[in-house]
């Protein structure tokens, strides 16, 4: 690299530092020191390696950039100013009410594919995006993930590291900003770059150790990453937190706060600069088009038959995949139980096995939806709890994903409590903008699978292991948010599940009584209307191994227990 080019990149890094300091000073909050450590890495990436059309964020050839260390958002916004899509006035609205420049990046900005901020999530989501590019689109874009060193302690990072290497994602580059200091002091490995390199190499990654403030060395490292085949690459960069300002550089206690004297720091960094960079355009790539597929022919089940809703899910998903080429399926090595295997056999090119790594399972779904796909990700309902933070962040990301939890409730029987989904309804009901579906029979399940694909936000479908009677015909229609009256007479004195006509309600669920159907019904009467008598039947003990029939009886949610509860409720209502 010529000396002039080196100087220009170094100056650009200083501009990014100054702007990070200015933004945090204007907000009187933020993480400028974490931004300053990675500024040279960002300068080289933006000016020399990123291929992106900022006027067309949806361009199919655009590289994808994920700021996993989302607290360093001032750096990202400074990069956008360099690219000319955020002006100086907007930069100084950082963290203000109604500003697009939030404390951690969100898709309110068109160039942000996924929200970040919960550490350890950028690489797992990046794996999903890289999978889309390599396996589905055959597109030349590269996924760049800028990560902090502290978050390398997260287990989700290593789920992603193994998955990326297993899939040979050579279109994925992880840049680790090893600045040695976390929030409260030194990180686990400090500046021991080889500690990170050894671990990643053991997972099958190509690793490059570099001085993160030597722009010429960083440039060479990024070029090597792009040229590496059959392996993902990690550029492990030694940096200094607060680089360029003596008062804060590599000093503890400076995390997450504006610099003590911003004006002096800006002067020390050489003052404000207003350099613009013409980012390299992406290569010409044909617009991605999903073929229309065939007509949707959902499975049909006969009334009176006994069919497990998980079987109906698998068959319906395979049918949906035949009708829609944008539908993809993921599973956590339980596809023979969740019945995702039906989709895998019908559409193997759009099936992703994530193995026993539920965080990566949900993260990959988020990454795939960011590339325009409609993902269905399934595991046991109990195990999806491991990925709750990814589900929570999916809502922040405005991500449209379909999650399916099988083996719900005590009805799974002898496997015991470790396998029973008993908290999943509460977990998903609490997610902002979520849709929670709990079908009662096979035809209802099939209809709702098709409906899920058209919804927005986080969608959750709960399925059961054992067969249940088909009570609705195959032509019955079901809409999320609606309800059906199975049977009613003029002599009714109690309603099982939800309504207010009779003045007495019983809710029954194979789930904890906290946060499930009972709570949802109770909330419906929290608007000041007269509240009917309500009995909530659900799982209130710690189950052990037993037959499904015994489990339901012990939990008080079998037919005998429901009838007894109804009789008791009616008697009390009459006495009252």
N, C-alpha and C positions, 0 to 999 in steps of 0.2 A: 504494500500500500504506500502511495506517495506521501511525503511528509505533510503536504498541504491537506490531504484527505484526513490524515490522522489528527491534525490540529482542528479541522472542522468538526470531526466527531467528538473530540474532547470538549470543544466549545458547546456543542449541542447538549452534551451531558450536563454541563454547567447551567445551561438555560433551563433544562428540566428540573434541576435542583432548585434554582431560583424560583421557578414557578410553583414548585411544591411548597416552598417556604412561604411564598406570597399567599397562596390559597389557604394554607392552614392559619396564617396570621389573620387573614380576612374573616375566617370562621371562628377564630379563637379556639380551635380544636382541630383534631386530625392527627395524622401520623407522618410528619415530614421527614423524620430521620430514617424511617423505613423506606421512604420513597427515594431519599438521597443515596442510599447504598446501592440501589439498582439502577440509578440514572444512566450510567455508562452502558450497561447491558441494554437498556431500553433504547438509547440513542443509536447504537449499532444495529439493533433489530429493525427499528423504524426506517432508518436511512439506507440500509444496505440489504436487508434480507426479507422483510415483510412484503408480500405481494397482495395489495388490497386496493379496491376501488371504493373510497369513502362516499362517493356519490351513489353507489349501488351496493349497499351492504349485503344484499341477497345474491350477488353475483356468484354463480356456482364455482368459479375458480378462485375466489378469495381465500387466502390463508385465514385461519382462525386464531385469535389471540385470547387466552384466558388468563386473567390476573388472579391466580389462586390466592396470593397474599392480598386479599381485597382491601385490607386496611391501608395499603399503599395507593389508594385511589387518587391522591393528588398527582402522583406520577403518571397514571393513565390519562388523567384530564390534561396534564401538561403535554403529553404526547398528542392528544387531540388538537391542542392549540397549535402545535408545530405542524400538524397535518392540515390545518386551516378550517377545521369543522367546528371548533369551539373558539370564540374570540376572547380577548382579554377581559372584556366586561363580564362575560359569563363565567370565566374561570374564577373570578372573585366572588361569585355567588355560591361557592362551595359550601355545602351543608345548610344553606338557608332554606326556609320554607318555600315550597313550589319550585325549587331549583332542580334541574335534571341531574346535577352533580351531587349525588347523595354521598353519605359517608362511606359507604361501600357500593361498588358499581351494581346497577340493576339494568334490565332491558328497557328502562325508560329512554335510554340512549340507544339509537339504532345500531350502533357498532358493538354493543355488548350483547353477546349471544346468551350468556347465562350469568345470573347474579352470583357474586362471591362474597366471602366474608367469614363464613364458618370454615375454619381452616381444615385442610386435608381433603377438600372436595374438588379442587380444580383439576388435578390429574385424573381422578376417576371419571369426571365428566368429559375431559379431553379424550380419554380412551374411547368413550362412546362416539364422539365426533370423528375420531380417526378411523374407527370401525366402519362408519358410514362411508367415508371417503375411499377406503381401501376395498371393502367387500361389496358395497352396494352401488356406489357411484363410479368407481374407477376414475376418480377425479384427481388432478395433480396437486390439490391444495395440501398445505402442511399445517398441522396443529401445533402451536407454540404455547406452552404453559409456563408462566413465570411464578415460581413458588418461593416461599420463605424457607429458611432452614429449620425453624421451630416446628413447622407443621410436618416435617419429615418423621416426627414421632408418632403421627396418627396411623392407626392400623389400616384405615381406608387407603392410604397412599400405597401401602405394600400389597393390598388386594389389587390395586390398579397396576402396580409395577409388574406383578406376575402375569396379569391378564394381557398387558401390552406386549410383553415378551413372548408369551405363548402364541399370540396372534401375529407376531412378526410385524408390528406396526412401525415400519420405518418412516412413516409420514408424521411421526410424533416426536417432538423435542421438548424435554423438560429442562428448564433453566432454573437452577437452584441458587438463590441469592444467599450465600453463606456469610452473613454479617456478624456472626458470633453471639449476638445479644438478642434475647427474647424480651418478653414483657417485664419480667422481674429480675433478670440477671442473665448469666451466660447460658447458652443452649447446651444440650447434652454433649455434643461433639466439638463445640467451639469451631476453630478454624481447621480441624482435621479433615481436609477434603477427602483424603483416602478412605476415611471411615464410611463416608457416603458412597464413594466409588466402589469399594469392596462389596457393600451390600447390594447395590444396584447391579453390579457385574454378576453377582451370584444368582440374580433373578434372570440374567440373560440380556442385560442392557449394554450398549456401547457407551463408555463414559469418557469424558474429557475434562481434565482439571485445568483451571485457568485463573489468572489474576483478573478479577472482574472490573478493574479500573484501567487495564491495558487494552485500549480499544482495538488495537491491531491484533492482539491475541484473541480477543473476543470475536472479532470478525472472522478470523481463521477457524475458530471453534464452531461458529454457526455454519460456515461453509462445509466443514467436515461433517457436521450433523446432517446437512441436506444431502450429502453425497453417500452417506452410510446406507447400506442395503440390508434388508431382512432383520434389522434390529432397531428398536427405539433407541434414542440417544439422550443422555443426560449431560448437560453442560454444567459443571459444578464450579461455581465462581466464588473466589475469595474476595469479599468486599468489606468495607468499613461503614458501620451505621453512622449516619450523620456526616458522611464524607464531605470534606471541603470547608467545614466550619469548626475551628479548633475548640470552641466552647462545648460542642456536643459530640464531636467525632469519637466513636468507639468509647463512649462514656455511658455508664449505667444510669438509670433514673430519668432518661430522656425519651422514653417510649410513649407514644400516644399523647403528645402535647405539642403545642406550637413552640418554636424556638424562643428562648428567653429574650433575645434582642433581634427581632427579625430584620430591622433595617441594617444593623451592623453585619448580620450574616449575609444579607444580599450584597452588601458592598464587598465583603470578603470573597464572595463567589464571583465577583466581577460585574455585578449590577444586572438589571433586566436586559434581556435580549429579545429580539423579535424575528428570529430566523424561521423561515418556512421551509419545509422539505416536501418535495414531490415524491410521494411514496410510489414504489414500483407497481405498475398495474398487474393484475392477475393475467394469466394466459387465457387465450380465447378458449372457452369451453361451451359446448352446446347447452342450452337451458335444459335442466333436468325435467323430464316429463314422465309422470307415472301413467302407464297404460291403463285404460279403463277397466281391464279385467272382464269378468263375465257377470251375469246377473247374480244377485244374492239369493242363494237357495239355502235357507237355514234348515237345520235338522228338524224333523217333526216327530213328536212323541205321542203315543196313544194314551188317552185318559184311562186311569186305573193302573197303568204299568208302574213299576217301581224303578226309578232311574236316579242315579246320583247327579246332583247338580254339577259336580266337577266333570262328569262325562259330557253333560250338555255343553259346558263351557268349552271343552276341547274340540268337540265337533263343530260348534258354532264358530269358534275362532278359525278353524281350518276353512270353513265356508266363507267367512269374511275375507280371509286371505286370498281366496280364489276370485272374489269380486273386487278387491282393492289391492293394487300393487304397492300402495304406500304403507300397508300394515306389516309390521314386523313383530316377532315374538322373542321373548327372552325367558330363561328359566334358570333356577338355582340348583341344578342337578337333581331335581325331583320331578322331572317332566312326566315320568310314568305315573306319578301320584297326582300331580296337578292336572294331568291330561294335556299339557302343552305338547306332548309327543305327537298328538294328532297333526298339529301345525307343522312340526319338524319333519314329519314324513311327507306331508303334502307340499311344503314349500321350504326345503332345506336351505336354499340360498338366502332366505330371509329369517333364519332362525339363529339365535345366538345363545350358546351355552356359557353361562357365567360361573358354573360350579358353586361350591358352598361359599359364596361371597356376596351376601345380600346387599351390602353397601355398594359394591360395584354393580350389582344387578340393577338397582334403582338409578345409580349414576349413569350407567350406560344408556338406560331408557331416556334420561334427561338429555344426554348428548345426541342421541338419535332423533329425538323430537326437535331439537334445535336445528337439525338438518332437514326438517320437513317430513319426517316419518311419523307414523302413528304406532307407538310401541305398546305392547301388552306384556307386562312382566309378572311372572307368577312364582310363588313359593308357598310354603306352609304359612298360614296366617300368623302363627306364633313367631316365626322367624323374621317376618317383615318388621317386627319391632326393633330389630337390630339396626335397621336403616331409617329409623324415624327422623334423624336429623336431615337426611337427604330428602325425605318426603316433605319435611317442613320447609327446606330451602327450595324445593321444587315449586312451592306456592309463591315464594318470594321471586322466583325466576319467571313466574307466569307460565310455567311449563305445562303442557298438555300431555299427561301420561296416564296410562291405564294399569292399575295394579290389581292383582288377583291373589287372594289368600284362601288356600284350601285347608281342609282338615280343621274346620272351625268347631270349637266347642267341645263339651265333654262327650258328645256322641261318637267321637272317634274310638272310644272304648279302651281296650286293654293297653294301648301305648302309654297311657298315663299322662300326667299334667305337663311334662316338659314339651309335649307335642301339641298341646291344645291351645288354639287361639281363643283366648278369653278376654283379651283387652283391646283387640284390634278395632272394634267399632268405636270405642272411646277415642283411640288414637287418631283415627281418620276423621271422625266428626270434628275434632278440634283444629284440623288443618283449614286454613282460610280458603274459602271458595270451593271446598271439596264436595264431591257427590259420592254418597255411600249407598251401595246397593246390596240387598240381602235377599235374593230370590228364593222362593219357597218350592218351586218345582222346575222340571227340565225345560218346558216350553217358555216359562217366564225367563229362565236363565238365557236361553238362546236369543230371545228378543232383546234382552238388556245388553248382551254383548254387542249386538249391532248398534244399539242406541249409544253405548259408551263411546264408540268411535267418533261420534258427532258432537260430543260434549267438550267443554273447555275445562281447564284446570286439572286438578288431581282427581281421578276417578278410582273408586275402590269397589271391587266385586268380591263378596264373601261366598265361598262355595263349601259344600259338605261332602264328607267322604262316603257315607252310606247312602243306599237307595232310599228315596222318598216317593210317595205316591204322586203321580201326575194328576193334578186336579183341574188344570186349565187346558183347553183345547189348543191345538197348534195355530189356530187363526186368531186367538185372543191377542189384543194389542196391549202393550204395557209402555208407559211413559214415566221416566224418572220424575219423582215428585208427586205422582198421582197415587191413587189407592183403589182397591177393589173390595167390594162386599161379597164375601163368599156365600154366606147364608144369612137371612134375616126373616123375622116374622113380626106381626103386630104385638105378640106377647113377650118380645125380648125385654129382659130386665138388666142385662149386663153385656158389655161389648168387649170382646177379646182382641186386643192390640190397640185400636185407636178409633174413637168417635165420641161425640158428646150427647147423642140423642137419648141414650138410656140412663145417663146419670151415674153409671158405674163402669169402671174400666179395669181390665186385667191385661197387662203386657207380659209376654212370655218370650224369653230369649236364651239361647245357649251361649251365654256371655256373662261376664260380671254384671251385677245390677248397676254398678257405677258407670255412667257415661254411654250407655247403650240405648236400646229402643225405649226403655222406660223413662229415661231422662229426656229423650227427644219428645215423647208424648207430654210429659209434665211441662216442658218448656213451651209447648203449644198453648198451654192455658195460663201462661204468665203475663197475659196482656190485660188482666183485670176482669176477665169473664169469670162466672161461677166455676169453680174447679170441681169436677166430679170425683167421687170416691175412686181411688186408684190403688191397685195392688200390683206390685212389680215382682214377677217371678223370674229368677235368674240364678246364676251360680254364685253361691255365697260361702262355699267351703273350699278347702284344698283337696281336689280329687286325688284318687289313687287308681291303680289299675283295676278295671272291672269291665264287664260287658257293656256295650252301648245302652242296652235296656236298663241295666242296673245304674249306670252313670246318670241317665235322665231321671230315674226315680230318686236317687240319692240327692240330686240337685233340686228336686221338687218341680221339674218341668216336663214330666211325662203326662199322658192324658189323664191318668187317675188324679195326679196332683193338681192339674189345671181345673178339673171338674170340682175337686174339693174346695179349691180357692174360690171358684165362682159361687158355689153353694153358700159358703161362709160369708162372702161379700154381700150376696143378695139377702141373706138372713139379717145381717147387720144393718143393711140399708132399710129393710122393712121395720126393724125395731126402732131405728132412728126416726 
